[in-house]
Amino acid sequence: MQSQDETPSSGRKAAVCGKPIAHSLSPVIHNAGFAAAGLTGWTYEAIECAESELPDLVAGLGPEWAGLSLTMPLKEAALRLATSASPVAIAAGVANTLVRQPDGSWHADNTDVPGMVHVLREAGLGLSRGRHAVKEAPPRITVLGGGGTARAALAAAAELGAEAVTVVTRRPGAREELEPVAVALGLTLDGVAWADAVGAFDADAVLSTVPKGATDELAERVTWRPGSVYFDALYHPWPTPLAASAVRHDVPVVSGLDLLLAQALSQFEQFTGVAEAPQEAMRTALGEAVAARG
């Protein structure tokens, strides 16, 4: 992994790639971090890129490029392009981070997973199942959706101590596509059809990874479990009807903005070699950008 001492403090670049990408707030977060850390000359931009275009884009990046953040639809392709990858990225089968190595190769990681774990713990969910974890019943977790973010959600659920996860998908084959990820993570999947989604909310945490509007019709039908936590990967428009329903029932809500910041901190540290990202400066810049957008 590159360290700050091994790379120049100026003229370095990073970017977020995806399609569409103009809405991304990642440049706001990272550029604020560069400024706060005194990394003059570092820049972070947004690059619109389709999945088929990613190999050529990555191959054409010069040595000034420190790393890339990847969003949809590039997370599986990013993992395939990497020379090496973190265990969590391999297990989840998707990567949201590519970090340039000293030899010019690319290392893939998935910072969505530790980001989800962090924000869910902050919201009050469970404990890790590490050696020193307090022994308690495994958390019951429901994941709405079956795409790349759902894969990260499964990895986060495993880290939080879940042994089985209920997966609610709109497409019948989506649960089967998640099965290899579950096996790699040591999880059992319980599949639920979308028509029966309301029955899957009796959980310690519900993690929604589906696109805008997909859960709106559930908002007036679900019964929230006391003490549960709701995570919604969306952040615009906000709140979603389902998030608003959770708030009305005193259920702690974690938004996609919370995850956006949490996952960016590790990316920043890996790109720059800075030991600890300037979290408050990055959080403040994100908040101001959201307020400016109304």
Backbone as CSV, one residue per row, in Angstrom:
resi,resn,N_x,N_y,N_z,CA_x,CA_y,CA_z,C_x,C_y,C_z
1,MET,0.839,-1.198,0.000,0.000,0.000,0.000,0.869,1.241,0.000
2,GLN,0.535,2.226,-0.812,1.309,3.446,-0.845,1.180,4.186,0.468
3,SER,2.244,4.808,0.904,2.181,5.694,2.053,2.355,7.110,1.578
4,GLN,2.047,8.061,2.435,2.155,9.460,2.063,3.599,9.804,1.756
5,ASP,4.563,9.136,2.455,5.969,9.428,2.231,6.448,8.948,0.869
6,GLU,5.760,7.968,0.296,6.180,7.388,-0.975,5.584,8.108,-2.174
7,THR,4.659,9.021,-1.943,4.008,9.718,-3.036,4.158,11.213,-2.844
8,PRO,4.221,11.978,-3.936,4.368,13.419,-3.801,3.145,14.043,-3.165
9,SER,3.339,15.186,-2.506,2.220,15.857,-1.834,1.442,16.744,-2.770
10,SER,1.844,16.834,-4.037,1.122,17.674,-4.987,0.961,16.925,-6.297
11,GLY,-0.010,17.390,-7.095,-0.212,16.807,-8.407,-0.774,15.411,-8.398
12,ARG,-1.440,15.024,-7.335,-2.027,13.695,-7.250,-3.517,13.780,-7.534
13,LYS,-4.068,12.690,-8.078,-5.459,12.692,-8.495,-6.197,11.463,-7.977
14,ALA,-7.496,11.643,-7.772,-8.409,10.550,-7.477,-9.765,10.946,-8.053
15,ALA,-10.668,9.993,-8.147,-11.974,10.291,-8.749,-12.987,9.247,-8.342
16,VAL,-14.250,9.611,-8.493,-15.342,8.667,-8.378,-15.861,8.401,-9.777
17,CYS,-16.103,7.138,-10.095,-16.560,6.743,-11.425,-17.888,6.002,-11.314
18,GLY,-18.743,6.214,-12.274,-20.028,5.541,-12.322,-20.874,6.155,-13.411
19,LYS,-22.079,5.649,-13.562,-22.995,6.201,-14.562,-24.424,5.959,-14.124
20,PRO,-25.170,7.065,-13.809,-24.784,8.475,-13.875,-23.910,8.859,-12.687
21,ILE,-23.222,9.993,-12.778,-22.287,10.375,-11.725,-22.340,11.856,-11.372
22,ALA,-23.043,12.671,-12.165,-23.034,14.116,-11.930,-23.561,14.484,-10.549
23,HIS,-24.429,13.641,-9.984,-25.031,13.932,-8.684,-24.104,13.643,-7.517
24,SER,-22.982,12.977,-7.751,-22.155,12.469,-6.665,-21.611,13.587,-5.778
25,LEU,-21.651,13.337,-4.479,-21.084,14.268,-3.505,-19.695,13.836,-3.045
26,SER,-19.178,12.767,-3.610,-17.845,12.300,-3.224,-16.757,13.346,-3.456
27,PRO,-16.774,14.090,-4.584,-15.745,15.126,-4.751,-15.755,16.162,-3.628
28,VAL,-16.929,16.529,-3.160,-17.031,17.484,-2.058,-16.333,16.937,-0.817
29,ILE,-16.594,15.681,-0.498,-16.042,15.064,0.713,-14.522,14.965,0.625
30,HIS,-14.026,14.392,-0.465,-12.593,14.138,-0.579,-11.785,15.423,-0.741
31,ASN,-12.271,16.368,-1.536,-11.522,17.607,-1.700,-11.450,18.390,-0.395
32,ALA,-12.513,18.319,0.412,-12.463,18.943,1.737,-11.425,18.243,2.607
33,GLY,-11.333,16.933,2.486,-10.327,16.194,3.239,-8.919,16.559,2.824
34,PHE,-8.684,16.677,1.520,-7.359,17.077,1.044,-6.957,18.425,1.627
35,ALA,-7.891,19.376,1.577,-7.605,20.714,2.090,-7.291,20.682,3.582
36,ALA,-8.101,19.937,4.339,-7.914,19.884,5.786,-6.617,19.178,6.171
37,ALA,-6.184,18.223,5.347,-4.963,17.479,5.629,-3.716,18.155,5.074
38,GLY,-3.891,19.296,4.418,-2.752,20.014,3.858,-2.171,19.379,2.615
39,LEU,-2.959,18.589,1.917,-2.483,17.932,0.698,-2.708,18.858,-0.495
40,THR,-1.881,19.866,-0.601,-2.011,20.855,-1.673,-1.722,20.197,-3.019
41,GLY,-2.558,20.512,-3.973,-2.374,19.946,-5.304,-3.114,18.642,-5.529
42,TRP,-3.636,18.046,-4.473,-4.448,16.843,-4.652,-5.833,17.256,-5.153
43,THR,-6.354,16.520,-6.109,-7.682,16.807,-6.644,-8.486,15.518,-6.770
44,TYR,-9.797,15.681,-6.663,-10.717,14.546,-6.758,-11.883,14.994,-7.622
45,GLU,-12.195,14.231,-8.652,-13.236,14.614,-9.598,-14.231,13.481,-9.802
46,ALA,-15.254,13.755,-10.581,-16.247,12.750,-10.953,-16.096,12.442,-12.434
47,ILE,-16.072,11.163,-12.772,-15.919,10.725,-14.156,-17.069,9.795,-14.508
48,GLU,-17.857,10.174,-15.495,-18.935,9.282,-15.936,-18.339,8.161,-16.764
49,CYS,-18.678,6.931,-16.387,-18.051,5.775,-17.016,-19.003,4.591,-16.956
50,ALA,-19.269,3.980,-18.105,-20.072,2.762,-18.165,-19.183,1.554,-17.866
51,GLU,-19.804,0.437,-17.557,-19.034,-0.756,-17.208,-18.076,-1.163,-18.327
52,SER,-18.537,-1.086,-19.569,-17.696,-1.490,-20.689,-16.517,-0.553,-20.908
53,GLU,-16.592,0.652,-20.357,-15.541,1.644,-20.544,-14.477,1.622,-19.449
54,LEU,-14.759,0.928,-18.349,-13.859,0.985,-17.205,-12.466,0.416,-17.487
55,PRO,-12.322,-0.724,-18.168,-10.959,-1.230,-18.406,-10.065,-0.233,-19.129
56,ASP,-10.569,0.403,-20.172,-9.762,1.374,-20.909,-9.469,2.607,-20.061
57,LEU,-10.444,3.032,-19.267,-10.232,4.183,-18.411,-9.093,3.914,-17.432
58,VAL,-9.152,2.773,-16.746,-8.131,2.443,-15.758,-6.768,2.277,-16.422
59,ALA,-6.742,1.618,-17.574,-5.469,1.393,-18.268,-4.814,2.697,-18.693
60,GLY,-5.618,3.732,-18.916,-5.078,4.998,-19.395,-4.672,5.973,-18.305
61,LEU,-4.828,5.596,-17.046,-4.493,6.511,-15.951,-2.982,6.547,-15.720
62,GLY,-2.455,7.751,-15.602,-1.025,7.931,-15.383,-0.620,7.714,-13.937
63,PRO,0.681,7.815,-13.640,1.183,7.544,-12.286,0.740,8.566,-11.249
64,GLU,0.176,9.688,-11.703,-0.324,10.683,-10.748,-1.624,10.249,-10.081
65,TRP,-2.240,9.203,-10.597,-3.525,8.753,-10.052,-3.300,7.862,-8.843
66,ALA,-3.902,8.258,-7.705,-3.749,7.526,-6.448,-4.841,6.495,-6.237
67,GLY,-6.042,6.761,-6.766,-7.117,5.813,-6.534,-8.421,6.222,-7.160
68,LEU,-9.347,5.275,-7.181,-10.682,5.499,-7.725,-11.727,4.983,-6.738
69,SER,-12.816,5.731,-6.632,-14.009,5.265,-5.937,-14.976,4.795,-7.023
70,LEU,-15.615,3.656,-6.808,-16.512,3.096,-7.818,-17.919,2.987,-7.275
71,THR,-18.858,3.458,-8.068,-20.260,3.281,-7.736,-20.924,2.519,-8.872
72,MET,-22.231,2.383,-8.807,-22.922,1.586,-9.814,-22.759,2.202,-11.184
73,PRO,-22.556,1.386,-12.234,-22.635,-0.087,-12.250,-21.258,-0.756,-12.312
74,LEU,-20.273,-0.233,-11.608,-18.878,-0.626,-11.825,-18.271,-1.527,-10.754
75,LYS,-19.028,-1.898,-9.728,-18.408,-2.543,-8.577,-17.906,-3.959,-8.853
76,GLU,-18.604,-4.699,-9.683,-18.112,-6.030,-10.033,-16.940,-5.930,-11.000
77,ALA,-17.035,-5.023,-11.964,-15.968,-4.846,-12.946,-14.681,-4.391,-12.276
78,ALA,-14.786,-3.541,-11.271,-13.599,-3.051,-10.572,-12.841,-4.199,-9.915
79,LEU,-13.563,-5.129,-9.333,-12.913,-6.267,-8.690,-12.178,-7.124,-9.724
80,ARG,-12.769,-7.282,-10.887,-12.138,-8.089,-11.942,-10.857,-7.446,-12.461
81,LEU,-10.776,-6.122,-12.407,-9.617,-5.411,-12.951,-8.416,-5.428,-12.019
82,ALA,-8.658,-5.642,-10.743,-7.607,-5.512,-9.746,-6.624,-6.683,-9.788
83,THR,-5.376,-6.389,-9.463,-4.357,-7.428,-9.338,-4.456,-8.121,-8.000
84,SER,-4.856,-7.377,-6.971,-5.042,-7.934,-5.637,-6.311,-7.346,-5.043
85,ALA,-6.811,-7.972,-3.992,-8.065,-7.504,-3.383,-8.097,-7.880,-1.915
86,SER,-8.833,-7.090,-1.137,-9.001,-7.372,0.286,-9.927,-8.569,0.455
87,PRO,-9.814,-9.276,1.573,-10.704,-10.417,1.811,-12.181,-10.042,1.762
88,VAL,-12.525,-8.858,2.266,-13.941,-8.476,2.282,-14.456,-8.223,0.875
89,ALA,-13.629,-7.648,0.005,-14.043,-7.439,-1.382,-14.218,-8.767,-2.102
90,ILE,-13.307,-9.698,-1.843,-13.402,-11.024,-2.468,-14.661,-11.745,-2.002
91,ALA,-14.921,-11.701,-0.706,-16.089,-12.394,-0.169,-17.386,-11.795,-0.698
92,ALA,-17.450,-10.449,-0.745,-18.664,-9.791,-1.220,-18.812,-9.886,-2.737
93,GLY,-17.703,-10.068,-3.438,-17.762,-10.158,-4.893,-17.879,-8.827,-5.577
94,VAL,-17.686,-7.738,-4.838,-17.762,-6.389,-5.400,-16.752,-5.498,-4.696
95,ALA,-16.285,-4.471,-5.414,-15.336,-3.511,-4.859,-15.812,-2.106,-5.175
96,ASN,-15.649,-1.206,-4.219,-15.986,0.193,-4.474,-14.749,1.081,-4.434
97,THR,-13.564,0.447,-4.352,-12.323,1.194,-4.210,-11.205,0.511,-4.987
98,LEU,-10.463,1.282,-5.766,-9.229,0.815,-6.401,-8.106,1.730,-5.952
99,VAL,-7.049,1.143,-5.410,-5.923,1.916,-4.886,-4.669,1.575,-5.687
100,ARG,-4.011,2.613,-6.200,-2.786,2.419,-6.987,-1.651,1.980,-6.073
101,GLN,-0.977,0.913,-6.459,0.149,0.393,-5.696,1.473,0.949,-6.232
102,PRO,2.554,0.861,-5.448,3.838,1.410,-5.903,4.316,0.841,-7.235
103,ASP,3.950,-0.407,-7.536,4.386,-1.003,-8.804,3.445,-0.683,-9.961
104,GLY,2.425,0.163,-9.697,1.499,0.558,-10.749,0.260,-0.306,-10.850
105,SER,0.209,-1.400,-10.111,-0.967,-2.267,-10.142,-2.075,-1.660,-9.282
106,TRP,-3.237,-2.324,-9.288,-4.389,-1.815,-8.552,-4.849,-2.827,-7.527
107,HIS,-5.128,-2.328,-6.329,-5.651,-3.152,-5.234,-7.102,-2.772,-4.998
108,ALA,-7.979,-3.770,-4.941,-9.407,-3.534,-4.756,-9.803,-3.720,-3.297
109,ASP,-10.734,-2.888,-2.852,-11.273,-3.006,-1.507,-12.756,-2.678,-1.557
110,ASN,-13.450,-3.007,-0.490,-14.852,-2.625,-0.364,-15.024,-1.902,0.967
111,THR,-14.983,-0.577,0.926,-15.127,0.207,2.153,-16.591,0.409,2.528
112,ASP,-17.520,-0.008,1.656,-18.939,0.029,2.029,-19.209,-0.879,3.226
113,VAL,-18.508,-2.004,3.279,-18.785,-2.985,4.339,-18.420,-2.433,5.717
114,PRO,-17.159,-2.013,5.960,-16.880,-1.432,7.276,-17.665,-0.153,7.519
115,GLY,-17.989,0.574,6.439,-18.811,1.769,6.595,-20.197,1.430,7.121
116,MET,-20.816,0.394,6.562,-22.135,-0.043,7.047,-22.060,-0.511,8.489
117,VAL,-21.038,-1.295,8.783,-20.891,-1.792,10.157,-20.795,-0.619,11.125
118,HIS,-19.999,0.381,10.760,-19.802,1.542,11.630,-21.106,2.295,11.881
119,VAL,-21.837,2.610,10.812,-23.046,3.419,11.003,-24.150,2.637,11.696
120,LEU,-24.219,1.328,11.468,-25.232,0.525,12.139,-24.916,0.366,13.621
121,ARG,-23.653,0.204,13.948,-23.280,0.151,15.359,-23.581,1.487,16.047
122,GLU,-23.256,2.574,15.356,-23.543,3.889,15.935,-25.039,4.067,16.198
123,ALA,-25.863,3.431,15.349,-27.313,3.519,15.515,-27.827,2.570,16.597
124,GLY,-26.938,1.718,17.105,-27.318,0.874,18.229,-27.452,-0.597,17.933
125,LEU,-26.992,-1.042,16.748,-27.168,-2.451,16.395,-25.979,-3.292,16.832
126,GLY,-26.249,-4.271,17.662,-25.385,-5.417,17.900,-23.920,-5.184,18.196
127,LEU,-23.214,-6.276,18.284,-21.789,-6.300,18.545,-21.129,-7.248,17.565
128,SER,-19.835,-7.035,17.347,-19.075,-7.923,16.481,-18.972,-9.311,17.116
129,ARG,-18.752,-10.309,16.268,-18.583,-11.656,16.809,-17.107,-12.031,16.917
130,GLY,-16.267,-11.045,17.131,-14.848,-11.290,17.323,-14.577,-12.011,18.634
131,ARG,-13.288,-12.284,18.914,-12.916,-13.067,20.100,-13.419,-12.458,21.394
132,HIS,-13.438,-11.117,21.443,-13.775,-10.438,22.685,-15.217,-9.922,22.694
133,ALA,-16.027,-10.384,21.759,-17.418,-9.923,21.702,-18.220,-10.511,22.864
134,VAL,-19.190,-9.736,23.317,-20.113,-10.223,24.332,-21.025,-11.260,23.690
135,LYS,-21.203,-12.390,24.361,-22.043,-13.441,23.809,-23.512,-13.047,23.908
136,GLU,-24.173,-12.995,22.785,-25.593,-12.700,22.761,-26.173,-13.318,21.504
137,ALA,-27.487,-13.305,21.390,-28.127,-13.908,20.232,-27.693,-13.184,18.961
138,PRO,-27.438,-13.905,17.883,-27.072,-13.254,16.630,-28.171,-12.297,16.186
139,PRO,-27.818,-11.138,15.642,-28.850,-10.202,15.193,-29.626,-10.755,14.010
140,ARG,-30.904,-10.441,13.982,-31.746,-10.817,12.848,-31.757,-9.646,11.875
141,ILE,-31.280,-9.888,10.674,-31.113,-8.822,9.696,-31.851,-9.164,8.404
142,THR,-32.570,-8.174,7.896,-33.259,-8.294,6.614,-32.625,-7.344,5.613
143,VAL,-32.345,-7.833,4.425,-31.796,-7.017,3.340,-32.821,-6.948,2.222
144,LEU,-33.174,-5.735,1.832,-34.069,-5.514,0.702,-33.226,-5.260,-0.536
145,GLY,-33.326,-6.151,-1.528,-32.571,-5.970,-2.755,-31.564,-7.077,-2.972
146,GLY,-31.072,-7.174,-4.215,-30.153,-8.252,-4.547,-28.980,-7.843,-5.403
147,GLY,-28.658,-6.540,-5.436,-27.565,-6.056,-6.274,-26.250,-5.945,-5.533
148,GLY,-25.361,-5.075,-6.069,-24.029,-4.929,-5.500,-24.034,-4.421,-4.072
149,THR,-24.920,-3.476,-3.763,-24.979,-2.957,-2.399,-25.523,-4.006,-1.449
150,ALA,-26.408,-4.870,-1.947,-26.912,-5.967,-1.117,-25.787,-6.926,-0.755
151,ARG,-24.844,-7.121,-1.648,-23.704,-7.989,-1.343,-22.880,-7.402,-0.200
152,ALA,-22.650,-6.089,-0.261,-21.938,-5.432,0.832,-22.731,-5.530,2.129
153,ALA,-24.064,-5.431,2.022,-24.914,-5.536,3.205,-24.799,-6.924,3.836
154,LEU,-24.697,-7.956,3.024,-24.516,-9.304,3.563,-23.190,-9.410,4.312
155,ALA,-22.135,-8.841,3.741,-20.829,-8.879,4.407,-20.868,-8.110,5.721
156,ALA,-21.586,-6.980,5.736,-21.730,-6.212,6.973,-22.519,-7.011,8.008
157,ALA,-23.554,-7.694,7.558,-24.352,-8.520,8.471,-23.487,-9.605,9.111
158,ALA,-22.618,-10.227,8.316,-21.731,-11.257,8.857,-20.790,-10.655,9.896
159,GLU,-20.260,-9.481,9.618,-19.358,-8.822,10.557,-20.073,-8.451,11.856
160,LEU,-21.346,-8.146,11.750,-22.140,-7.778,12.923,-22.609,-8.984,13.727
161,GLY,-22.292,-10.175,13.236,-22.594,-11.374,13.998,-23.779,-12.174,13.526
162,ALA,-24.397,-11.778,12.424,-25.545,-12.533,11.919,-25.097,-13.908,11.422
163,GLU,-25.971,-14.863,11.580,-25.719,-16.202,11.048,-26.639,-16.515,9.873
164,ALA,-27.804,-15.886,9.859,-28.760,-16.021,8.762,-29.286,-14.634,8.427
165,VAL,-29.538,-14.393,7.160,-30.065,-13.106,6.702,-31.274,-13.359,5.819
166,THR,-32.331,-12.606,6.067,-33.510,-12.661,5.207,-33.300,-11.695,4.055
167,VAL,-33.431,-12.187,2.836,-33.229,-11.367,1.638,-34.547,-11.263,0.887
168,VAL,-34.993,-10.022,0.673,-36.248,-9.759,-0.030,-35.902,-9.166,-1.388
169,THR,-36.253,-9.859,-2.452,-35.877,-9.399,-3.790,-37.094,-9.254,-4.695
170,ARG,-36.985,-8.316,-5.614,-38.055,-8.085,-6.584,-37.969,-9.055,-7.747
171,ARG,-36.771,-9.505,-8.058,-36.562,-10.444,-9.156,-36.317,-11.836,-8.579
172,PRO,-37.055,-12.846,-9.026,-36.965,-14.179,-8.425,-35.556,-14.763,-8.381
173,GLY,-34.753,-14.515,-9.413,-33.427,-15.125,-9.456,-32.367,-14.401,-8.656
174,ALA,-32.702,-13.241,-8.112,-31.694,-12.436,-7.430,-31.157,-13.112,-6.172
175,ARG,-32.027,-13.799,-5.431,-31.553,-14.464,-4.220,-30.538,-15.546,-4.550
176,GLU,-30.795,-16.298,-5.614,-29.855,-17.347,-6.007,-28.499,-16.747,-6.386
177,GLU,-28.509,-15.556,-6.973,-27.246,-14.917,-7.354,-26.439,-14.476,-6.138
178,LEU,-27.110,-14.286,-5.015,-26.420,-13.914,-3.777,-25.883,-15.123,-3.017
179,GLU,-26.306,-16.313,-3.389,-25.935,-17.513,-2.639,-24.418,-17.712,-2.535
180,PRO,-23.629,-17.548,-3.617,-22.179,-17.726,-3.467,-21.560,-16.746,-2.481
181,VAL,-22.094,-15.528,-2.426,-21.603,-14.545,-1.460,-21.903,-15.020,-0.039
182,ALA,-23.125,-15.506,0.167,-23.511,-15.992,1.486,-22.630,-17.161,1.920
183,VAL,-22.352,-18.074,1.012,-21.494,-19.222,1.330,-20.108,-18.752,1.746
184,ALA,-19.558,-17.789,0.984,-18.226,-17.265,1.310,-18.198,-16.593,2.675
185,LEU,-19.326,-16.023,3.072,-19.408,-15.308,4.343,-19.870,-16.187,5.501
186,GLY,-20.247,-17.430,5.210,-20.735,-18.317,6.247,-22.148,-17.998,6.695
187,LEU,-22.940,-17.439,5.795,-24.314,-17.050,6.106,-25.316,-18.007,5.459
188,THR,-26.457,-18.144,6.109,-27.601,-18.819,5.514,-28.570,-17.757,5.015
189,LEU,-29.059,-17.915,3.803,-30.011,-16.964,3.247,-31.425,-17.526,3.322
190,ASP,-32.353,-16.680,3.778,-33.769,-17.008,3.751,-34.427,-16.080,2.740
191,GLY,-34.880,-16.608,1.633,-35.450,-15.793,0.575,-36.919,-15.493,0.794
192,VAL,-37.292,-14.241,0.529,-38.682,-13.801,0.635,-39.038,-13.046,-0.637
193,ALA,-40.188,-13.351,-1.207,-40.647,-12.637,-2.395,-41.044,-11.213,-2.025
194,TRP,-40.922,-10.305,-2.990,-41.229,-8.898,-2.713,-42.678,-8.711,-2.250
195,ALA,-43.565,-9.506,-2.765,-44.973,-9.396,-2.367,-45.169,-9.663,-0.884
196,ASP,-44.225,-10.361,-0.269,-44.330,-10.695,1.152,-43.349,-9.893,2.007
197,ALA,-42.888,-8.771,1.482,-41.837,-8.000,2.147,-42.225,-7.539,3.543
198,VAL,-43.476,-7.158,3.745,-43.872,-6.611,5.050,-43.652,-7.605,6.179
199,GLY,-43.682,-8.884,5.879,-43.461,-9.885,6.905,-42.017,-10.026,7.322
200,ALA,-41.100,-9.386,6.581,-39.670,-9.512,6.863,-39.141,-8.377,7.739
201,PHE,-40.030,-7.495,8.205,-39.594,-6.347,9.005,-39.504,-6.666,10.496
202,ASP,-39.824,-7.893,10.881,-39.651,-8.308,12.273,-38.198,-8.719,12.464
203,ALA,-37.312,-7.695,12.498,-35.870,-7.926,12.512,-35.193,-6.879,13.380
204,ASP,-33.948,-7.164,13.758,-33.168,-6.187,14.518,-32.711,-5.039,13.629
205,ALA,-32.554,-5.317,12.348,-32.176,-4.274,11.391,-32.733,-4.626,10.023
206,VAL,-33.213,-3.606,9.323,-33.656,-3.740,7.937,-32.762,-2.840,7.098
207,LEU,-32.117,-3.418,6.091,-31.187,-2.680,5.243,-31.757,-2.634,3.827
208,SER,-32.132,-1.451,3.375,-32.691,-1.297,2.035,-31.602,-0.880,1.059
209,THR,-31.438,-1.667,0.003,-30.427,-1.380,-1.015,-31.060,-1.192,-2.391
210,VAL,-32.359,-0.969,-2.436,-33.079,-0.899,-3.706,-33.169,0.540,-4.214
211,PRO,-33.474,0.735,-5.504,-33.521,2.084,-6.084,-34.674,2.926,-5.556
212,LYS,-34.592,4.206,-5.875,-35.613,5.182,-5.475,-37.008,4.721,-5.882
213,GLY,-37.931,4.803,-4.945,-39.326,4.481,-5.213,-39.705,3.042,-4.977
214,ALA,-38.723,2.145,-4.892,-39.044,0.717,-4.811,-39.754,0.343,-3.517
215,THR,-39.443,1.044,-2.434,-40.040,0.683,-1.140,-41.195,1.591,-0.740
216,ASP,-41.553,2.544,-1.587,-42.552,3.540,-1.183,-43.870,2.904,-0.771
217,GLU,-44.289,1.879,-1.510,-45.599,1.278,-1.218,-45.609,0.491,0.082
218,LEU,-44.431,0.246,0.662,-44.370,-0.486,1.922,-44.574,0.427,3.130
219,ALA,-44.392,1.734,2.922,-44.312,2.667,4.052,-45.530,2.628,4.962
220,GLU,-46.706,2.462,4.393,-47.929,2.477,5.206,-48.375,1.085,5.633
221,ARG,-47.592,0.072,5.272,-48.032,-1.301,5.561,-47.155,-2.033,6.565
222,VAL,-45.928,-1.551,6.780,-45.010,-2.302,7.633,-45.307,-2.057,9.107
223,THR,-44.954,-3.042,9.913,-44.986,-2.906,11.367,-43.542,-2.953,11.854
224,TRP,-43.103,-1.843,12.445,-41.709,-1.747,12.870,-41.509,-2.444,14.214
225,ARG,-40.456,-3.193,14.334,-40.134,-3.899,15.573,-39.468,-2.924,16.543
226,PRO,-39.941,-2.802,17.761,-39.290,-1.921,18.740,-37.827,-2.308,18.934
227,GLY,-36.958,-1.311,18.906,-35.535,-1.578,19.086,-34.790,-1.887,17.807
228,SER,-35.493,-1.912,16.679,-34.821,-2.205,15.418,-34.157,-0.955,14.856
229,VAL,-33.359,-1.125,13.802,-32.658,-0.042,13.117,-32.987,-0.152,11.631
230,TYR,-33.173,1.003,10.976,-33.431,0.995,9.537,-32.308,1.722,8.810
231,PHE,-31.718,1.054,7.817,-30.708,1.655,6.952,-31.263,1.761,5.542
232,ASP,-31.168,2.942,4.950,-31.603,3.156,3.574,-30.422,3.694,2.784
233,ALA,-29.993,2.966,1.751,-28.824,3.371,0.973,-29.047,4.654,0.187
234,LEU,-30.303,5.080,0.052,-30.595,6.307,-0.676,-30.349,7.537,0.196
235,TYR,-30.128,8.678,-0.469,-30.066,9.944,0.273,-30.690,11.101,-0.489
236,HIS,-31.180,10.845,-1.694,-31.886,11.897,-2.439,-32.946,11.245,-3.316
237,PRO,-34.218,11.663,-3.183,-34.711,12.623,-2.180,-34.775,11.990,-0.796
238,TRP,-34.742,12.841,0.215,-34.739,12.366,1.594,-35.680,13.217,2.433
239,PRO,-36.396,12.575,3.355,-36.404,11.136,3.641,-37.267,10.375,2.646
240,THR,-36.948,9.127,2.442,-37.832,8.266,1.665,-39.084,8.011,2.510
241,PRO,-40.189,7.661,1.886,-41.394,7.354,2.675,-41.162,6.284,3.733
242,LEU,-40.345,5.274,3.415,-40.102,4.220,4.392,-39.249,4.736,5.557
243,ALA,-38.279,5.596,5.263,-37.475,6.191,6.337,-38.338,7.082,7.221
244,ALA,-39.234,7.841,6.601,-40.135,8.694,7.377,-41.039,7.851,8.270
245,SER,-41.480,6.702,7.782,-42.299,5.796,8.579,-41.517,5.294,9.783
246,ALA,-40.254,4.948,9.574,-39.420,4.484,10.679,-39.274,5.558,11.746
247,VAL,-39.020,6.792,11.313,-38.875,7.900,12.265,-40.141,8.079,13.087
248,ARG,-41.307,7.981,12.431,-42.580,8.135,13.154,-42.762,7.073,14.225
249,HIS,-42.104,5.943,14.037,-42.239,4.850,14.999,-41.002,4.732,15.895
250,ASP,-40.232,5.825,15.968,-39.072,5.899,16.857,-38.010,4.842,16.567
251,VAL,-37.898,4.489,15.299,-36.859,3.556,14.865,-35.666,4.363,14.367
252,PRO,-34.461,4.158,14.906,-33.287,4.878,14.419,-33.069,4.636,12.932
253,VAL,-32.766,5.707,12.207,-32.612,5.632,10.756,-31.197,6.051,10.368
254,VAL,-30.575,5.253,9.523,-29.268,5.558,8.954,-29.467,5.762,7.457
255,SER,-28.922,6.852,6.923,-29.138,7.169,5.509,-27.908,6.861,4.662
256,GLY,-28.114,6.933,3.360,-27.009,6.773,2.436,-25.940,7.831,2.619
257,LEU,-26.315,9.018,3.103,-25.319,10.050,3.379,-24.383,9.624,4.501
258,ASP,-24.946,8.983,5.528,-24.116,8.486,6.626,-23.102,7.474,6.102
259,LEU,-23.565,6.585,5.232,-22.663,5.597,4.645,-21.659,6.254,3.712
260,LEU,-22.106,7.233,2.934,-21.213,7.904,1.983,-19.994,8.467,2.700
261,LEU,-20.228,9.103,3.839,-19.113,9.645,4.607,-18.277,8.528,5.218
262,ALA,-18.925,7.554,5.836,-18.189,6.487,6.533,-17.282,5.719,5.588
263,GLN,-17.785,5.383,4.398,-16.953,4.609,3.475,-15.852,5.462,2.850
264,ALA,-16.082,6.780,2.758,-15.083,7.679,2.167,-13.867,7.841,3.063
265,LEU,-14.031,7.707,4.373,-12.908,7.914,5.286,-11.798,6.897,5.020
266,SER,-12.172,5.629,4.874,-11.172,4.602,4.586,-10.567,4.797,3.203
267,GLN,-11.382,5.175,2.225,-10.846,5.450,0.894,-9.796,6.553,0.953
268,PHE,-10.112,7.634,1.647,-9.190,8.761,1.769,-7.856,8.304,2.360
269,GLU,-7.919,7.513,3.409,-6.700,7.041,4.060,-5.891,6.138,3.144
270,GLN,-6.566,5.298,2.372,-5.852,4.410,1.457,-5.261,5.173,0.278
271,PHE,-5.972,6.150,-0.233,-5.463,6.945,-1.357,-4.235,7.758,-0.958
272,THR,-4.297,8.375,0.218,-3.291,9.374,0.598,-2.193,8.844,1.502
273,GLY,-2.444,7.784,2.246,-1.501,7.329,3.243,-1.613,8.064,4.560
274,VAL,-2.535,9.033,4.655,-2.770,9.738,5.911,-3.362,8.758,6.917
275,ALA,-2.832,8.758,8.132,-3.234,7.755,9.115,-4.691,7.881,9.529
276,GLU,-5.196,9.105,9.629,-6.575,9.319,10.051,-7.192,10.447,9.241
277,ALA,-8.232,10.134,8.502,-8.899,11.138,7.674,-9.484,12.245,8.548
278,PRO,-9.475,13.494,8.067,-10.070,14.610,8.824,-11.592,14.551,8.777
279,GLN,-12.158,13.691,9.595,-13.576,13.354,9.515,-14.481,14.566,9.670
280,GLU,-14.211,15.431,10.635,-15.121,16.547,10.875,-15.145,17.515,9.707
281,ALA,-13.993,17.782,9.100,-13.953,18.666,7.941,-14.723,18.063,6.775
282,MET,-14.592,16.768,6.591,-15.294,16.086,5.509,-16.795,16.050,5.782
283,ARG,-17.170,15.815,7.055,-18.577,15.795,7.428,-19.213,17.183,7.224
284,THR,-18.497,18.214,7.622,-19.019,19.585,7.495,-19.223,19.945,6.027
285,ALA,-18.255,19.612,5.181,-18.376,19.919,3.754,-19.557,19.191,3.140
286,LEU,-19.760,17.942,3.543,-20.900,17.177,3.028,-22.197,17.808,3.448
287,GLY,-22.316,18.183,4.716,-23.529,18.805,5.207,-23.841,20.101,4.493
288,GLU,-22.819,20.903,4.243,-23.022,22.186,3.551,-23.456,21.949,2.113
289,ALA,-22.885,20.941,1.464,-23.266,20.647,0.087,-24.714,20.175,0.002
290,VAL,-25.117,19.350,0.950,-26.503,18.877,0.969,-27.461,20.038,1.208
291,ALA,-27.107,20.919,2.132,-27.957,22.083,2.416,-28.061,22.994,1.197
292,ALA,-26.960,23.154,0.473,-26.964,24.018,-0.708,-27.842,23.457,-1.818
293,ARG,-27.942,22.124,-1.864,-28.792,21.489,-2.877,-30.271,21.534,-2.469
294,GLY,-30.514,21.861,-1.211,-31.897,21.944,-0.740,-32.531,20.615,-0.493
